[in-house]
Amino acid sequence: MRGKLSSASILAMVEMEIRRLMHDPSEIVARAVQPILWIVVFGVVMARRVLLGVEDYRSFIAPGVVFQSATFISLAYGIMMVFERESGILKRLLSTPIPRSSIVIGRALAGSIRASTQYVLVILSAFLVGAHFKTNAPLLIGGYLTVIYVCMGFTALSILIASLMKTRERFMGIIGAITMPLFFASNALYPISIMPTAIKIVALVNPLSYAVDMLRGMLLGLQANYMLDLISITAFNMLVIASSIKLLDRIIE
């Protein structure tokens, strides 16, 4: 039983997360304030500059801001598991016959769905300040699914960190230490081609760069290496999910 994925368990965790969002939708709006400011203030101001080599900067920055906000929510998801460990809920969950793989994948999917709400809010706010996107329903839906897929990996990374960190303070310290470097050392705000060599190397191994490239290609119609992007994202997801499954028991030690 423990060795096999349980789709019912995964769906139950997703349903629980959706119920939480419906119960407190104000959290979605509150979390959208920062990315909207990125679009409205930073995007509009920088759109007046021509040094970045980007014609429509407001449109260019939007996919990056989507992932800036969504990955932050995904990475912060593990704090809930730290709370559950302290309250004993997680120990009871791990003592059930539910496979560890189902717990990690279910939580990763639940966290990614929570994070994906930023996609709609950021794209809408970017559109209102003059950004231009492909008005193609399949591509817009594909962009949303891309955000969910990418955020599954970052939520699994959050679960992995929560399994290793024993206190909320340490967990939040680690998340704070990796969130901004992850964002700025990527192609979220500027093309990789204009980066200094050292930062360019980091950006090329940063999974967020491939996620932004894929979403930017879908929404803006810019050239993107979809195959490389998908392979890179999938490799990252598989690595962190497998590691999270292996180390999950450590969260209650």
Buried (B, 14 or more C-beta within 10 A) or exposed (E): EEEEEBEEBBBBBBEEBEEBBEEEEEBBEEBBEEBBEBBBEBBBEBBEEEEBEBEEBBBBBBBBBBBBBBBBBBBBBBBBBBEBBEEEEBEEBBEEEBBBBBBBBBBBBBBBBBBBBBBBBBBEBBBEBEBBBBEEEEBBEBBBEBBBBBBBBBBBBBBBBBBEBBEBEBBBEBBEEEBEEBBBBBBBBBEBEEBEEEBBEBBBEBBBBBBBBBBBBBBBBEEBEBEEBBEBBBEBBEBBBBBBBBBBEEBBE
